């Protein structure tokens, strides 16, 4: 399918290093290849950790710039951000304010984050990042909220990375590996993106998260699957769109 004349800028907001590649690596690569500004905010870990360095490599592969990190600790890995609170325990207003500053600084037309389930596995950091992002996208456009976080900027749409019930067959290997399967009714999905042309780049970004490959997390599980199974899992990305302004305000659609 041909690209639109103008591809909107795109900011991903995800809980952990590797979420950006697993959930939206194809869309990020596709928008970057079409000349759009793309970036990712990661809620946990810090740049001076191994996983922070791996994130930098993954973003370079996807064309999404340098890491932008909120600096909170992973719910299950306290040493991910020494001296900082766990993401889920951090003061809500503070965390939203940090994210608003990133949104106003980057000024994206589209923001992407986890769905309300927190994706397939329902990790608490994913769920909390969904909540933070939903609040921050609204707050970013209001001048009286977080006045020290920069000039107001209202993204046009929020897209939630999700999986429909109909994808369960393709995801069967992950289910058999013990991963949760939080899926949504197909009619909730508003954008289905075939990212197979960008699959090689997406997979390279996943593999850049070597810590997760080595410890047998989802990147490691995927690396152990036959190529055909892995490609079936990764070659499509699904999203639920939530408009924040009128659709008549310009091009704010994901390229599908």
N, C-alpha and C positions, 0 to 999 in steps of 0.2 A: 504494500500500500504506500502511495506517495506521501511525502511529508507535507504538512501545511506550510504556507509561505513564512509564517512567523511562529516559532515554537516558544512557548512561554517559559520563563525562568522557573526553576524548580528547587525547592528546599526539602530534603528529607530530614525527619526527626525520629531517631530510633534510640532504643534503650542501651544497647551494647555494641561494641565493635563486632562486626560480622552480620548484624541484623540488616544493615543497609544493602549488603551484597545478596543475602538470601532472599529478602522480601522484595526489593526494588532495584536490584542491580541492573536488570535489563532496561527498565524505564530510565534510570539515571544515565546509562551508557547511550541509550537512544537519543535522549534530549541533548546530551553533550555533543554527540556526533552531528546533530542537526544545527549546532551553533548556539544552543541555549546556555545561559548561565545556570550551573547546577552546583549544589553544595549539600553537606550533611552536618547536622548537629547530633552529637552522641551524648546521651544523658549521663553515662557512667564511665569510669576509668579516667585516666589522666594521660597527657602526652608523653610523660617520662617513664611510662611502663612499657613492657614488651607488647602488650595488646594495643597500646596507643601507637606504637611504631608500625604494627601490622595494619592498623586502620589507615595510617598515612599511605602505606603502599597500596591498599585496596582502593582508596579514593583516587590515587594517581591513575590506576588502571581504568577506573570508571570515568575519569575526567571531571571529578567533583571537587577539585581544589584541595586545600589543606584541612586537617581535622579542626572541627569546632566542637568543643567539649564543655558540658556544664560542670563537670568535675565532681560528681557525686560517686559514692561507692556502690558497686554492684550489691544487690540484696544478699547474695550468697558468698561474696568474696570481699571481706572487709579491707584487705590490703590493696584493693584496686584503686583506692583513693585515700591514702593514709591521712588521718586527721579530719576527714570530711564525713558528714553523716551519710547513711544509706539513702539512696534516692527516695525510697518510700517513706522514710522517716524525716526527711528534710522539711522545713517549713514551706507550706504550699505557696504562699505569697512570694517568698524568696525565689523558689524554683521557677514559678511562672514569670517573674520579673527577669530572671537570667535568660529565659527563652525568648521573651519579648524583645530583649536587646538584640539577640541574634537575628530575629525576623526583621526588625527595623533596620538593622545594618545591611542585611543582604537584599531586602525588598523583593521577595519572590512573588510571582503571580500565583503559583501553586505550592501548597505544602502537602507532604505525604507523611503519614505516620502509621502506627499499628492500629488495628481495629479495636473495638470495645472488649473483645475477648483477650486481647493481647496476642493475637495470632494463634497458630495451631496449638502451641504448648501452654498458653495462658500464664506465662512467667509473670510474677507480680510486677517486675520492672517494666515489662511491656505494657501491662494494663495501666500502670501509673503514668507512663510516658504518653499513652493515648489521652488520658485525662488532662495532663499538663498542656499538651499541644492543643487540644480543643479549646481550653481556656485562653492560652496565649494567642492563638490566631484571632480570637475575638478582641482581646485586650489590645493587641498591637495597633489596631486602627483607632483607638480612642485616646485623644490627646490628654485627658485628665487622669488616665491610668499610667502608672510608671513614667512620669514626665522626665525622669533622669535617664531613661533607657533609649533616648533618641527620638527623632521626629516620627509621628504616627505613620504607619503603613498598613493598609488592609489587603492581605492576600485575597484573591478572588474566589478561591476554592480550596477545600481541604479534601484530600483523597486518603481513604483508609485502606491499607494493604490487608487483604483478606483471602479466604479460600471458600468456594461454594461447595455445597453438599455433593454436586456432581463431580467434583475433583477427587472424591474419596478413593476411587479405583486407582487413579494415578499415584495417590499418596500412600497406597497400601503398604509398601515396604517400610515407610517411616512408622506406620501404625504397628506393624509387626515388630519393629525395633523398640516399641514401648513409648513412642512419642504420642502426646495428646492430639486429638483431632477435633479442635474447635472450628467448625465450619458454619457458614450461614446459608439460609435459603437462596437458591440461585437468583430469585427475583430481586434480591437486595443488591446484587452486583450491577454496577453501572458502567464499568469499563473492564473489558477483557483484552489483555495485550499479549499478542504473540511476540515474544522476545527472542525467538530462535535465531534471527540474524545476529543478535548480540550475545548469544549464549557463550561463545568462547571467552569473551571479555568478562562476562558475569562470572563464569566458573573460575577464571584466573583470579578474580577479586575474592571469591570465596576461599580459594586455596591460599591467598595471602594471609589469611588468619590461621597461621600455622599452629598456634597454641590450641585452638579449638579442633583442628584436624588431629593433632597428636593425642589429645585427651578423649577423643571419641565422641565429642559433641556432634551436633547436626552436620557441620562440615566434614567431620571425620566419618560419620555414617555414610554420607553421600559419596565420599571418596572410595568407600568400600563396595558400593553398589556397581553392578554392570553399567556400562556407559548408557545403554538404551534406557535403563530404569532412571538413572540420574537425569538424563535429558527430558524424560517425560515429566519429572517432578519440577524441573527448573525452567522449562521453555515457555510457560504461560504465567503471567502475573494478573491478579484480579484486584479490583478496587471498588470501594463504595464512595461516591462523590457527595460531598456536602457543600452546597453553595454558601458563600459568605456575603456576596453582593449579587446584583442582577446579572444574568447571563449576557445581557446586552452590552456589558462593559468592555468587551474585547475578547481576544482569543485566550481561553483558559482551560482548554481541553487537553488531557493527556494525549500524546500521539499514539494512536492505536492502529 
